[in-house]
Structure formats: structure tokens, C-alpha cells
Amino acid sequence: MFKIYNFPKVNFKIMNRKNFLSHIGTTLAAAALTSNLISCERNQGQKIRGLKNWAGNYTYQADEVRYPQDIVNLSKLLKSHSKVKALGTQHCFNEIADTSGLQLSTKNLNSIIELNEELSYVIVESGIKYGDLGIELHSNGLALHNLASLPHISVGGSCATATHGSGVRNGNLATALQGFELLTPGGELLWVDQQANTDLFHAGGVSMGALGIMTKVKLAIQPTFEVSQRVYENLSMDALKNNFDKIMSKGYSVSFFTHWLDKNINQVWVKSREDELREIPSDFYGATPATTDLHPIKANSPINCTPQMGVPGPWHKRLPHFKMDFTPSNGDELQSEFFVGRENAFEAIMAIEALHDKIAPLLFISEIRCIAADNFWMSTAYQRESVAIHFTWKPDPEGVISILPKIQAALSPFKARPHWGKIFTISADELAARYPKFEEFLSFKRELDPKGVLNNSYLDKALKIRYNS
């Protein structure tokens, strides 16, 4: 059984790598970095200045922002400008989605194109938000494997930055990809999947928008399921030394929240699939059950958080930490996130804990969670079972920039990879050493975008690219 949604189709162009490479021209240049800290909405075509990202910490410098209603107009706009960048839900904290030219928002590209229950996939436009997609899938008895903490973010932007992932068996959001349509700077639409063009699939699934604009996305789906979540308070970090994997395996998704004070995990959020729920411990490795719903930042009201206390609910209303209808997280904040191998989890946590007196005054909260390995070349979990250490900072840019080199140095022995859309200062040379397919990715970048149409200050630094335009 499958359902076709009423949306004008664009023919997919399927090419193998040999034909693809012969079809695309080549030009190059490459140079140096220090990653800058800091990385959208209106009608179809007016000058907009001063547009900010979701948290308000970054003001985009684009000359113009447009909101095309369909892929045909998106393609026309892309081909008619020398500098372009796609813009999703403006949730990145640095300049990854900025440009000196035209920003093209995918906000209006938010349709479900095909829902195929028999073959277990859905094809959507890349601008659709996970919260909206989740409602539609669940109403049809279907689900995605995972969701981010925030349901407010778009599918395309989340895949492009390898966002989220939570659970020892759950990869980041890009791991649901079965294929995608890529609009190249030359205006071509390429259908990319593992069968037709394996290398481009693994290069383009997580690409920071460097290879083209992801316009349509094919995602794996499964039968819907219910989830309940329980919160435990005050877990000693000492308990992690010999029990980290055991604790992280206690639920479908498990998150630690800490202020890095007193070697204490303030809260442990355990999200369990109801069809897999076995036991509900009252003493959770020394942590005690919360007696009421909590916000990760305990001083904040839990009103905007998804229900806890073991109350079952559909996957799309429990896997996120925050409700779709409320302002997520704290709002006025900065974010950084670093990924290390899961085998180094305890040592990495202790390395950060040693900086607690410098970190805590700048911090709202930290989240620690697991992410399964994947094969996307530029994914933070590329071929590495990973642990994410996430920092939600107070809006103090100078303070955050001053502490980041210390955090990065502490995590350097573990070859930490930063989240592409959050704040970091790791150099391109260091990044290249931490991504085995870095040079191969740059090769695709040169082939697909020889004039650097999609380049911006972020990619110039983070990918160590320079173009002779």
C-alpha cells in the first residue's frame, strides 16, 4: 500500500559515478583555516537585511533572502546568481548557512511527496520539519527511527549537519537516508542513492550544503511505536567508569544532563519503547526517580518539555525533549558539541570535568548521549561508535570563545569532531586528520561546484578551500 501526495513531480536523473564525473567539469584551489565561531523567512523575493538565526546570536550577511515555492524556481534562482547558500530553519549557531550573495530558504519546500508503506519509505521535500512529518507518519501508522531533541528543525538541514542521534543503536538523523535529490550549482537535478552512485551518496548525505541543495529526501520508515520516558536525578560520575555502556543501553534513547558540578549527572532521561520495556529500576545506579516532570535546566518550567513519569505516548511526542508547539530549550543561548569514540567516553567526560570551574559559570546545561556509527564521510560518527558532549551556553560569546580552546585541547587525544552547525574553533588541518575521507569529499566539492557558488566564509575555513573565481 502506498500513498501519493499531490505534488508536481520532477524526474530524477540517475547517474553512475563514472558518467557523473565525466559530466561535471573540474576546477580547484585549496588553502587554510581557523574555524570561526558563530553559523531562515519571508516572501519570494525582497531585500531582507538583519535576518538572524534561531538563537539570535548570529546576523546573516546575505544581500537577499528568497523563499521559492517550488524546485523549478529554486533552480532558476540558483543558476542566476554567482553566490548562493541554502537556508533551513535557521537553527545553526555559526555562519554555515550564510553567504555574501543570495540565501535560498527551503521553508516553502515542505511537502510529503510519496508515502510507501509496502517498501517502508517516505519521500519529502527537504524543508519539511520533523514535527510536521512525524504527525503525518503517525496518523498513517508509521514512524521514523529517531528524532532530535527539537522537532522544529528541517529534514534537509539536519541531514546536512549530521544532527542528533541518541541511543547506542540509533544513528544521527542522516542515517534514515535511502536517497536524495541534489540540485547542483549548475542547475542539474541528480537522484543519489547507494545503488546508483554509492560514493556521492556517502559524500552528499552529510555535506554542510557544500555540494548542492538537497531538495528531496527519501527516508526509511517503520511501523509506529509508543515511547515512555522516565527521569532519574543525581547520578555520580564515578558510576560511569564501569557502567557507561550498561546505563546508556537501558533505554531506546538515554541522555545525561549535567552542570559539571560535584562530579554529578543532574538528570538521566531514559526513553523506552513500550514494546521493548522490560524493567523499571527504582534505584538507577545510585540515581533516584524524579517525582515530577523536569526541564533539563531544572530552574526552568517543564511546560515545554515532552511528558515524563513513564506516561506512554507516540514516538513523535516522546523522542524529542521539547514539544513542537513551544519555544524549545532556553532560546537565548549558544551551543557547541563534540563527538568522541564511545570507548573513550569516561576518559573524555573526566577531561571535561577537570575544567568544571571554568565551564560551569558559562553554562546553562550539558547533554551527553550515544550515537551509532555510520558511513557518511563527513558525519561526526563516521565509522565510529560515538558519544556526544553537548554544551548549551549562556549568551556570552567572549566567554564561550575563551573556553572552547581549553575544551578542544582536553578532547584532542580522543580526536573529537565538532558539530558542523555549532560553535567551535578547531582548524581545518585538525579536522582533515579526523575525517579519513576529507580529501575525497573535497574532490566531489571541486567537481560539483567548480566556481565556488556555494562557498562562504565558513566553508573557506572549515574545508580549507579557496577558489579562483
C-alpha positions as CSV (number, residue, x, y, z in Angstrom):
1,M,0.0,0.0,0.0
2,F,1.3,3.4,-0.8
3,K,0.0,7.0,-0.8
4,I,1.0,9.6,-3.4
5,Y,0.7,13.2,-2.2
6,N,-0.5,15.8,-4.6
7,F,2.8,17.5,-5.5
8,P,4.3,18.1,-9.0
9,K,7.0,15.5,-9.7
10,V,10.4,16.3,-11.0
11,N,12.1,13.5,-13.0
12,F,15.0,12.0,-11.1
13,K,18.2,11.8,-13.1
14,I,20.1,8.7,-12.2
15,M,23.8,8.5,-13.0
16,N,26.6,6.2,-12.0
17,R,29.9,7.7,-10.7
18,K,31.8,7.3,-14.0
19,N,29.1,9.1,-16.1
20,F,28.6,11.6,-13.3
21,L,32.3,12.6,-13.1
22,S,32.6,12.8,-16.9
23,H,29.5,15.0,-16.9
24,I,30.8,17.6,-14.4
25,G,33.7,19.9,-15.0
26,T,36.6,20.5,-12.6
27,T,38.4,23.4,-11.2
28,L,40.2,23.8,-7.8
29,A,42.2,25.5,-5.2
30,A,42.9,24.8,-1.5
31,A,44.3,26.7,1.5
32,A,44.0,27.3,5.3
33,L,41.6,27.7,8.5
34,T,40.8,28.6,12.0
35,S,37.1,27.9,12.2
36,N,35.1,31.0,13.1
37,L,32.6,30.6,15.8
38,I,29.4,31.8,15.0
39,S,26.8,29.7,11.8
40,C,15.8,31.3,7.6
41,E,11.9,33.8,6.2
42,R,9.6,36.0,4.1
43,N,8.0,36.0,0.7
44,Q,9.5,35.2,-2.7
45,G,11.9,37.9,-3.3
46,Q,12.6,41.1,-1.4
47,K,15.7,42.5,0.2
48,I,15.9,41.4,3.8
49,R,18.7,42.7,6.0
50,G,19.4,41.8,9.6
51,L,17.8,38.3,9.5
52,K,19.0,36.3,12.5
53,N,19.4,32.7,13.3
54,W,17.0,30.9,15.8
55,A,19.0,31.8,18.9
56,G,19.6,35.4,17.8
57,N,23.4,35.2,18.2
58,Y,24.2,35.5,14.5
59,T,23.0,38.0,11.9
60,Y,23.2,36.8,8.3
61,Q,25.2,39.0,5.9
62,A,23.4,37.8,2.7
63,D,22.4,40.5,0.3
64,E,19.0,38.9,-0.2
65,V,16.8,36.1,1.0
66,R,14.3,34.4,-1.2
67,Y,11.6,31.8,-0.4
68,P,10.9,29.8,-3.6
69,Q,7.6,28.0,-3.7
70,D,8.9,25.1,-5.8
71,I,12.0,23.4,-7.0
72,V,11.7,24.9,-10.5
73,N,12.0,28.4,-9.1
74,L,14.7,27.3,-6.7
75,S,16.7,26.0,-9.6
76,K,16.3,29.2,-11.6
77,L,17.4,31.4,-8.7
78,L,20.4,29.2,-8.1
79,K,21.6,29.3,-11.7
80,S,21.1,33.1,-11.9
81,H,23.4,34.0,-9.0
82,S,27.2,33.7,-8.5
83,K,27.0,33.2,-4.7
84,V,24.2,31.2,-3.1
85,K,23.5,29.3,0.1
86,A,20.5,27.2,1.2
87,L,18.8,28.2,4.4
88,G,16.8,25.8,6.5
89,T,15.2,26.6,9.9
90,Q,18.0,28.9,11.0
91,H,19.0,26.7,13.8
92,C,22.8,26.7,13.3
93,F,24.9,28.8,15.6
94,N,27.6,29.8,13.2
95,E,27.8,31.2,9.6
96,I,27.4,27.8,7.9
97,A,24.2,28.9,6.1
98,D,25.4,32.5,5.3
99,T,26.6,33.9,2.0
100,S,27.8,37.1,0.5
101,G,25.1,36.7,-2.2
102,L,21.6,35.1,-2.2
103,Q,20.2,32.9,0.5
104,L,17.5,30.4,-0.7
105,S,15.2,29.3,2.0
106,T,13.7,25.8,1.8
107,K,10.9,26.9,4.2
108,N,8.2,26.5,1.5
109,L,9.6,23.2,0.2
110,N,7.8,21.2,2.9
111,S,5.5,18.7,1.1
112,I,5.3,14.9,1.6
113,I,5.6,13.6,-2.0
114,E,5.2,9.8,-1.5
115,L,4.5,7.6,1.4
116,N,5.1,3.9,0.6
117,E,4.2,1.6,3.5
118,E,4.9,-1.6,1.5
119,L,8.5,-0.6,0.8
120,S,8.9,1.3,4.0
121,Y,10.0,4.7,2.8
122,V,8.7,8.3,2.6
123,I,9.9,10.9,0.1
124,V,9.6,14.5,1.3
125,E,10.8,17.9,0.3
126,S,13.9,18.9,2.3
127,G,12.3,21.9,4.1
128,I,9.7,19.9,6.0
129,K,10.1,20.0,9.8
130,Y,10.4,16.7,11.7
131,G,7.5,17.7,13.9
132,D,5.1,18.1,11.0
133,L,6.4,14.9,9.3
134,G,6.0,13.0,12.5
135,I,2.3,13.9,12.8
136,E,1.6,12.7,9.3
137,L,3.6,9.5,9.6
138,H,2.0,8.6,12.9
139,S,-1.5,9.2,11.5
140,N,-0.7,6.6,8.9
141,G,0.6,4.1,11.5
142,L,4.3,4.8,10.7
143,A,7.4,6.2,12.3
144,L,11.0,7.3,11.8
145,H,13.8,5.5,13.7
146,N,14.8,8.7,15.6
147,L,14.1,12.3,16.2
148,A,16.2,15.2,17.5
149,S,15.7,17.0,20.8
150,L,13.9,19.7,18.9
151,P,11.1,18.7,16.4
152,H,11.3,22.2,14.9
153,I,14.3,21.6,12.6
154,S,14.1,20.6,8.9
155,V,15.0,17.3,7.4
156,G,17.4,18.6,4.9
157,G,19.4,20.8,7.3
158,S,19.5,18.1,9.9
159,C,20.9,15.6,7.5
160,A,23.4,18.1,6.1
161,T,25.0,18.6,9.5
162,A,24.7,15.0,10.9
163,T,22.4,16.3,13.7
164,H,21.5,14.4,16.8
165,G,21.4,10.7,17.2
166,S,20.5,9.2,20.6
167,G,20.9,5.7,21.7
168,V,23.6,3.0,21.3
169,R,21.8,1.6,18.3
170,N,20.5,4.9,16.8
171,G,22.5,6.9,14.3
172,N,22.1,10.6,13.6
173,L,19.2,11.8,11.6
174,A,21.1,11.3,8.3
175,T,21.2,7.6,8.8
176,A,17.5,7.3,7.8
177,L,18.5,8.4,4.3
178,Q,17.8,6.0,1.5
179,G,18.3,8.6,-1.3
180,F,18.1,12.2,-2.0
181,E,17.7,14.7,-4.9
182,L,20.6,17.1,-5.2
183,L,20.3,20.4,-7.1
184,T,23.8,21.2,-8.3
185,P,25.1,24.8,-8.8
186,G,24.8,24.2,-12.5
187,G,21.1,23.7,-12.1
188,E,21.0,19.9,-12.6
189,L,18.8,17.6,-10.5
190,L,20.6,14.4,-9.6
191,W,19.0,11.5,-7.8
192,V,21.5,10.0,-5.4
193,D,21.4,6.7,-3.7
194,Q,23.6,3.8,-2.7
195,Q,22.8,1.7,-5.7
196,A,23.3,4.3,-8.5
197,N,26.2,6.4,-7.0
198,T,27.5,5.0,-3.8
199,D,30.3,7.4,-3.2
200,L,28.2,10.5,-3.9
201,F,25.6,9.1,-1.5
202,H,28.1,8.8,1.3
203,A,29.7,12.2,0.4
204,G,26.5,14.1,0.0
205,G,24.3,12.7,2.8
206,V,26.2,15.0,5.2
207,S,27.7,17.8,3.2
208,M,27.1,21.1,5.1
209,G,25.5,22.3,1.9
210,A,28.8,22.3,0.1
211,L,27.9,20.0,-2.8
212,G,24.4,21.3,-3.8
213,I,21.0,21.9,-2.3
214,M,19.2,18.8,-1.1
215,T,15.7,19.2,-2.5
216,K,14.0,15.9,-1.9
217,V,14.8,13.2,0.7
218,K,13.9,9.6,0.8
219,L,13.8,8.3,4.4
220,A,13.4,4.8,5.9
221,I,10.2,4.4,7.9
222,Q,8.8,1.6,10.2
223,P,5.6,0.8,12.0
224,T,4.6,3.4,14.6
225,F,5.5,2.7,18.2
226,E,4.9,4.1,21.6
227,V,7.6,5.5,24.0
228,S,7.6,6.3,27.7
229,Q,10.3,8.4,29.4
230,R,11.5,8.4,32.9
231,V,13.9,10.8,34.6
232,Y,16.4,9.9,37.3
233,E,18.3,12.5,39.4
234,N,21.8,12.7,40.8
235,L,23.9,10.0,39.2
236,S,27.5,10.1,40.4
237,M,30.0,10.4,37.5
238,D,32.0,7.7,39.3
239,A,29.2,5.2,38.4
240,L,30.1,5.8,34.7
241,K,33.6,4.3,34.9
242,N,32.5,0.7,34.9
243,N,28.8,1.1,33.8
244,F,28.7,3.6,31.0
245,D,27.6,1.2,28.3
246,K,25.2,-0.5,30.6
247,I,23.5,2.7,31.6
248,M,23.3,4.0,28.0
249,S,21.7,0.7,26.9
250,K,18.9,1.0,29.5
251,G,16.6,2.7,27.0
252,Y,16.0,3.3,23.3
253,S,17.4,6.7,23.9
254,V,19.3,7.8,27.0
255,S,20.6,11.3,27.8
256,F,22.7,12.7,30.7
257,F,22.3,16.3,31.7
258,T,25.0,17.9,33.9
259,H,26.2,21.3,35.1
260,W,29.7,19.8,35.6
261,L,29.5,20.4,39.4
262,D,30.4,17.9,42.1
263,K,31.0,15.1,39.6
264,N,27.3,14.8,39.3
265,I,24.9,13.9,36.5
266,N,21.9,16.0,37.4
267,Q,19.4,14.1,35.4
268,V,19.3,10.9,33.3
269,W,16.5,10.8,30.8
270,V,15.6,7.3,29.7
271,K,13.2,6.9,26.7
272,S,12.0,3.3,26.3
273,R,10.0,1.7,23.5
274,E,6.9,0.3,25.1
275,D,7.2,-2.9,23.0
276,E,10.7,-3.4,24.4
277,L,10.2,-2.3,28.0
278,R,11.5,-4.9,30.5
279,E,12.2,-3.5,33.9
280,I,11.9,-0.1,35.6
281,P,14.5,0.2,38.3
282,S,13.8,2.3,41.3
283,D,17.5,2.7,42.1
284,F,19.2,3.6,38.9
285,Y,22.9,3.1,39.6
286,G,22.5,5.3,42.6
287,A,20.3,7.9,40.9
288,T,16.7,8.3,42.2
289,P,13.5,8.6,40.2
290,A,12.2,12.2,39.7
291,T,8.8,12.8,41.3
292,T,7.6,15.3,38.8
293,D,8.3,16.4,35.2
294,L,11.5,18.3,34.8
295,H,13.2,20.6,32.4
296,P,16.9,19.8,31.7
297,I,17.7,23.2,33.2
298,K,15.9,22.4,36.4
299,A,15.1,26.1,37.2
300,N,13.1,26.3,34.0
301,S,9.4,25.2,33.8
302,P,8.9,21.8,32.2
303,I,5.8,23.0,30.4
304,N,7.6,23.0,27.1
305,C,9.1,19.5,27.6
306,T,7.6,16.3,26.4
307,P,5.8,14.3,29.1
308,Q,7.8,12.1,31.5
309,M,6.8,10.0,34.6
310,G,6.5,6.9,32.4
311,V,3.4,8.1,30.6
312,P,3.3,6.3,27.2
313,G,2.8,8.3,24.0
314,P,3.5,8.1,20.3
315,W,7.2,8.2,19.2
316,H,7.0,11.7,17.8
317,K,5.7,13.1,21.1
318,R,8.3,11.4,23.3
319,L,11.6,11.1,21.4
320,P,12.2,14.9,21.3
321,H,12.9,16.6,24.6
322,F,10.7,19.6,23.7
323,K,7.2,20.0,22.3
324,M,6.6,21.2,18.8
325,D,4.2,23.9,20.0
326,F,6.5,25.6,22.5
327,T,9.7,27.6,22.3
328,P,12.5,24.9,22.6
329,S,15.4,24.7,25.1
330,N,16.3,28.0,26.7
331,G,16.2,30.2,23.5
332,D,18.7,32.9,24.2
333,E,21.8,30.7,24.1
334,L,24.9,29.4,22.3
335,Q,25.7,25.8,21.5
336,S,28.8,23.6,21.0
337,E,29.0,19.9,20.6
338,F,31.9,17.4,20.3
339,F,31.9,13.8,19.4
340,V,34.4,11.2,20.6
341,G,34.7,7.4,20.3
342,R,32.4,5.6,22.7
343,E,35.3,3.6,24.0
344,N,36.8,6.9,25.3
345,A,33.6,8.1,26.9
346,F,34.5,8.1,30.6
347,E,38.0,9.5,30.0
348,A,36.6,12.3,27.8
349,I,33.9,13.1,30.4
350,M,36.6,13.3,33.1
351,A,38.8,15.5,30.9
352,I,35.9,18.0,30.7
353,E,35.1,17.6,34.4
354,A,38.6,18.8,35.2
355,L,37.6,22.1,33.6
356,H,34.4,22.4,35.6
357,D,35.3,25.6,37.4
358,K,35.8,27.4,34.1
359,I,32.9,25.8,32.3
360,A,30.1,26.0,34.9
361,P,29.8,29.8,35.1
362,L,29.3,30.0,31.3
363,L,26.9,27.1,31.1
364,F,23.1,26.5,31.1
365,I,23.4,22.7,30.8
366,S,25.4,19.9,29.1
367,E,23.9,16.8,27.5
368,I,25.8,13.6,26.9
369,R,24.4,10.8,24.7
370,C,25.5,8.0,22.4
371,I,25.3,7.8,18.6
372,A,25.7,4.7,16.4
373,A,28.4,4.7,13.8
374,D,27.6,5.4,10.1
375,N,29.3,5.6,6.7
376,F,28.7,9.2,5.7
377,W,32.2,10.6,5.0
378,M,31.7,13.9,6.9
379,S,29.5,12.6,9.6
380,T,30.7,13.2,13.2
381,A,30.0,9.5,13.8
382,Y,31.7,8.3,10.6
383,Q,32.8,4.6,11.2
384,R,33.0,5.3,14.9
385,E,30.5,4.4,17.7
386,S,30.3,7.8,19.3
387,V,29.5,9.8,22.4
388,A,28.3,13.5,22.0
389,I,29.2,16.0,24.7
390,H,26.9,19.0,24.1
391,F,27.1,22.4,25.7
392,T,24.2,24.8,25.9
393,W,26.0,28.1,26.8
394,K,24.8,31.3,28.2
395,P,24.7,34.1,25.6
396,D,28.3,35.2,26.4
397,P,30.3,35.0,23.1
398,E,33.6,36.2,24.6
399,G,33.4,33.8,27.4
400,V,32.5,30.8,25.2
401,I,35.3,31.6,22.7
402,S,37.8,31.8,25.6
403,I,36.8,28.4,27.0
404,L,36.5,26.5,23.7
405,P,40.3,26.1,23.0
406,K,40.6,24.5,26.5
407,I,37.8,22.1,25.9
408,Q,39.1,21.2,22.4
409,A,42.6,20.6,23.8
410,A,41.2,18.4,26.6
411,L,39.3,16.3,23.9
412,S,42.2,16.4,21.4
413,P,43.6,13.0,22.5
414,F,40.3,11.5,21.6
415,K,40.2,13.1,18.1
416,A,37.0,14.9,18.9
417,R,34.8,16.0,15.9
418,P,32.7,19.2,16.3
419,H,29.1,19.5,15.3
420,W,29.3,21.4,11.9
421,G,26.5,23.8,12.8
422,K,27.6,24.8,16.3
423,I,30.4,26.9,17.7
424,F,34.0,25.6,17.6
425,T,37.5,26.8,16.8
426,I,39.2,23.6,15.5
427,S,41.4,24.2,12.5
428,A,40.9,22.7,9.0
429,D,44.1,20.8,9.3
430,E,42.9,19.2,12.5
431,L,39.5,18.4,11.0
432,A,41.1,16.8,7.9
433,A,43.1,14.5,10.2
434,R,39.9,13.4,11.9
435,Y,38.0,12.6,8.8
436,P,39.5,9.8,6.7
437,K,37.5,10.8,3.6
438,F,38.2,14.5,3.9
439,E,40.2,14.8,0.6
440,E,37.7,12.6,-1.3
441,F,34.9,14.9,-0.1
442,L,36.9,17.9,-1.4
443,S,37.2,16.2,-4.7
444,F,33.4,16.0,-5.0
445,K,33.2,19.6,-4.0
446,R,35.5,20.7,-6.8
447,E,33.7,18.5,-9.3
448,L,30.2,19.7,-8.4
449,D,30.9,23.3,-7.6
450,P,34.0,24.4,-9.7
451,K,33.2,28.1,-9.4
452,G,32.5,28.0,-5.6
453,V,28.9,29.2,-6.0
454,L,28.0,27.5,-2.7
455,N,31.2,28.6,-0.9
456,N,31.1,31.0,2.0
457,S,33.4,32.1,4.8
458,Y,32.6,29.0,6.8
459,L,33.5,26.5,4.1
460,D,36.6,28.5,3.1
461,K,37.8,27.9,6.6
462,A,36.3,24.6,7.7
463,L,37.2,22.8,4.4
464,K,40.4,24.8,3.7
465,I,39.1,25.8,0.2
466,R,40.0,28.8,-1.9
467,Y,38.6,29.3,-5.4
468,N,39.9,31.4,-8.2
469,S,36.6,32.8,-9.4
